[in-house]
Amino acid sequence: MEIITHSPAETESLGVAWAREVQRGWVIGLSGDLGVGKTQLVKGLARGLGITEKVHSPTFALVNEYRSGKMSLFHLDLYRLDTMEQIRGAGLEEYGNPEGVTVIEWVDKWSDSRFFQKFRIVKMEALNETDRRITYEDIGL
């Protein structure tokens, strides 16, 4: 599936739309360069889930948990990690089978996606200053 968004607001709206279909146990893996809109998509997902906390990238915390919505959202950012050993060492494997939904930025660093039971892999690409190509595939959903 491929979608083109033409603004950060449209990317966020896509996240809102995905919140209507997301179910407990889903893992959404995001890949793409810095500034391509990964966190913007997560903000929309959070809004669609009714989460009231402010959503921001967990680059330095590694994970932010949001529990105020209709289901919990676990937002991981693997940017600062390089190996599965570091991911395991940080205790992040538990988020691969979440009580709510997990979104993982820089998911390509998680080398064993077979661990995820319900998985949407999302690739984001900047086409120009505002347009984004977002392609995704569902595995086990």
ABEGO torsion letter per residue (X at the ends): XBBBBABAAAAAAAAAAAAAABBBGBBBBBBEBBGAGAAAAAAAAAAAAGBABBBBBAAAAGBBBBAABABBBBBBBAAABABAAAAAAAGAAAAABBABBBBBBGAAABABAAABABBBBBBBBBABAABBBBBBBBBGX
